[in-house]
Amino acid sequence: MTGLETVLAGLWLMLPTLIPNSAAVLFGGGPPIDLGKSWRGRRILGDGKTWRGFFGGSFAGMAFGLVQIGVTEDLGVTDTWGFGSMPWSVVVVICLAFGAMIGDSIGSFIKRRLGFERGHKAPGLDQFNFVIGAFIVVLIFQPLWFAKHYIEGDGIYALVVFLIVVPILHRISNIIGYKLGKKDVPW
């Protein structure tokens, strides 16, 4: 693969990480994950992190990833544009999708500890919490897959481009969510 193809494949493979955060807004509502509890005088996560949002976002990312698995298998490009062979490809998709939502929840936990209220801007943390969560979970369960696609050879370029694109996509999706009335703030 050329460097450009590696970068494009790297972006394609991270879609199960990007989708959950946006989908959680659509599925959200209902009881908060922290059940309204506080820790050290502050809410643990806040009302914005709900079970429906967590699982709805995770399952949306997984569903999209499963479609990607089918497409790459049909095209015979599972080694380069895919998540690998079955059943490990499903494990990667689950790690990316649930890892994104775990990272998003940890980001909210950190914001509460810093005294930030729901909707308060936290540059860097807001844009990368879900990415870091996905990376950590996939590194725990599928480190060789991550190394193959994002560290070895031109994979590092895919990782760098992804990290540059994430804040832009995050901002665009938040503006859309705000205009649809699904978010209180456009960030």
C-alpha positions as CSV (number, residue, x, y, z in Angstrom):
1,M,0.0,0.0,0.0
2,T,1.1,3.5,-0.6
3,G,1.4,6.0,2.2
4,L,-1.9,7.7,1.1
5,E,-3.7,4.3,1.1
6,T,-2.3,3.5,4.5
7,V,-3.6,6.9,5.9
8,L,-7.1,6.4,4.3
9,A,-7.3,2.8,5.6
10,G,-6.3,4.1,9.0
11,L,-9.1,6.6,9.0
12,W,-11.6,3.9,7.7
13,L,-10.6,1.5,10.5
14,M,-11.2,4.1,13.2
15,L,-14.8,4.8,12.3
16,P,-16.1,2.4,15.0
17,T,-14.3,4.8,17.4
18,L,-15.8,8.0,16.0
19,I,-19.4,6.8,15.6
20,P,-20.2,6.0,19.3
21,N,-19.6,9.5,20.6
22,S,-22.1,11.0,18.2
23,A,-24.6,8.2,18.4
24,A,-24.7,8.4,22.2
25,V,-26.2,11.9,21.8
26,L,-29.0,10.5,19.7
27,F,-29.7,7.5,22.0
28,G,-29.1,9.4,25.3
29,G,-31.6,10.2,28.0
30,G,-32.9,8.1,30.8
31,P,-31.1,7.4,34.1
32,P,-27.5,8.6,34.4
33,I,-24.8,6.0,34.8
34,D,-23.8,7.5,38.1
35,L,-27.4,7.3,39.3
36,G,-27.1,10.9,40.5
37,K,-24.4,10.0,43.1
38,S,-21.6,12.3,44.1
39,W,-18.0,11.6,45.1
40,R,-16.0,14.1,47.1
41,G,-18.7,16.7,46.7
42,R,-19.1,16.5,43.0
43,R,-21.2,14.3,40.6
44,I,-19.3,11.2,39.5
45,L,-20.2,11.7,35.8
46,G,-23.2,13.9,35.5
47,D,-26.6,13.7,33.9
48,G,-25.1,13.8,30.4
49,K,-23.7,10.2,30.7
50,T,-26.6,7.8,30.5
51,W,-26.9,4.0,30.2
52,R,-28.9,4.4,27.0
53,G,-26.3,6.8,25.5
54,F,-23.4,4.5,26.6
55,F,-24.9,1.3,25.1
56,G,-26.6,3.0,22.2
57,G,-23.4,4.6,21.1
58,S,-21.3,1.5,21.7
59,F,-23.7,-0.7,19.7
60,A,-23.9,1.9,16.9
61,G,-20.1,1.8,16.6
62,M,-20.2,-2.0,16.7
63,A,-22.9,-2.2,14.0
64,F,-21.0,0.0,11.7
65,G,-17.8,-2.0,12.3
66,L,-19.6,-5.2,11.5
67,V,-20.7,-3.7,8.2
68,Q,-17.1,-2.7,7.6
69,I,-16.0,-6.3,8.3
70,G,-18.6,-7.5,5.7
71,V,-17.4,-5.0,3.1
72,T,-13.7,-5.7,3.5
73,E,-14.3,-9.5,3.5
74,D,-16.4,-9.2,0.3
75,L,-13.6,-7.1,-1.3
76,G,-10.9,-9.4,0.0
77,V,-9.0,-6.6,1.7
78,T,-9.2,-7.7,5.3
79,D,-5.5,-7.5,6.0
80,T,-5.1,-3.9,4.8
81,W,-8.5,-2.2,5.0
82,G,-10.1,-4.6,7.5
83,F,-9.9,-5.6,11.1
84,G,-8.3,-9.0,10.4
85,S,-9.7,-12.4,10.3
86,M,-12.8,-13.7,12.2
87,P,-13.4,-13.8,15.1
88,W,-10.6,-11.4,16.0
89,S,-12.0,-8.7,13.7
90,V,-15.2,-8.6,15.8
91,V,-13.0,-8.3,19.0
92,V,-11.3,-5.3,17.5
93,V,-14.6,-3.6,16.6
94,I,-16.0,-4.2,20.1
95,C,-12.8,-2.8,21.7
96,L,-12.9,0.3,19.6
97,A,-16.6,1.0,20.1
98,F,-16.8,0.3,23.8
99,G,-13.4,1.8,24.4
100,A,-14.6,5.0,22.9
101,M,-17.6,5.2,25.3
102,I,-15.4,4.2,28.3
103,G,-12.9,6.9,27.4
104,D,-15.8,9.4,27.0
105,S,-17.1,8.5,30.5
106,I,-13.6,8.8,32.0
107,G,-13.3,12.2,30.4
108,S,-16.5,13.3,32.2
109,F,-15.2,11.9,35.4
110,I,-12.0,13.9,35.0
111,K,-14.0,17.1,34.2
112,R,-16.1,16.6,37.3
113,R,-12.9,16.2,39.4
114,L,-11.6,19.5,37.9
115,G,-14.8,21.2,38.9
116,F,-16.1,21.6,35.3
117,E,-19.9,21.5,35.0
118,R,-21.7,19.6,32.2
119,G,-21.1,21.3,28.9
120,H,-18.0,23.3,30.0
121,K,-15.2,23.3,27.4
122,A,-12.2,21.2,28.2
123,P,-9.9,21.6,25.1
124,G,-8.0,18.4,24.4
125,L,-9.9,16.3,26.9
126,D,-13.2,16.8,25.0
127,Q,-11.7,15.8,21.7
128,F,-9.4,13.0,22.7
129,N,-11.0,11.2,25.7
130,F,-12.9,8.7,23.6
131,V,-9.9,8.2,21.3
132,I,-7.6,7.4,24.2
133,G,-10.2,5.0,25.7
134,A,-10.5,3.2,22.4
135,F,-6.7,3.0,22.0
136,I,-6.2,1.6,25.5
137,V,-8.9,-1.0,25.2
138,V,-7.7,-2.2,21.8
139,L,-4.1,-2.2,23.0
140,I,-5.1,-4.4,26.0
141,F,-7.0,-7.0,23.8
142,Q,-5.5,-6.6,20.3
143,P,-2.1,-4.9,20.6
144,L,-0.7,-6.6,17.4
145,W,-3.6,-5.3,15.3
146,F,-3.0,-1.7,16.6
147,A,0.7,-1.9,16.0
148,K,0.2,-3.3,12.4
149,H,-2.1,-0.5,11.4
150,Y,-0.9,2.5,13.4
151,I,2.7,2.0,14.4
152,E,4.6,-0.2,11.8
153,G,5.6,1.1,8.4
154,D,3.5,4.0,7.2
155,G,0.9,3.3,9.9
156,I,2.3,6.1,12.1
157,Y,1.2,8.5,9.4
158,A,-2.3,7.1,9.6
159,L,-2.2,7.7,13.4
160,V,-1.0,11.2,13.1
161,V,-3.6,12.2,10.4
162,F,-6.3,10.6,12.5
163,L,-5.3,12.6,15.6
164,I,-5.3,15.8,13.5
165,V,-8.7,15.0,11.9
166,V,-10.4,14.0,15.2
167,P,-10.8,17.6,16.6
168,I,-12.2,18.8,13.3
169,L,-14.8,16.0,13.1
170,H,-15.6,16.4,16.8
171,R,-16.4,20.1,16.3
172,I,-18.5,19.4,13.2
173,S,-20.6,16.7,14.9
174,N,-21.1,18.8,18.0
175,I,-22.3,21.7,15.9
176,I,-24.8,19.4,14.1
177,G,-26.0,18.0,17.4
178,Y,-26.5,21.5,18.8
179,K,-28.4,22.6,15.7
180,L,-30.6,19.5,16.0
181,G,-31.3,20.4,19.6
182,K,-29.6,17.3,20.9
183,K,-26.8,19.2,22.6
184,D,-27.0,22.2,24.9
185,V,-23.7,23.7,23.6
186,P,-22.0,23.5,20.2
187,W,-18.7,22.1,21.5
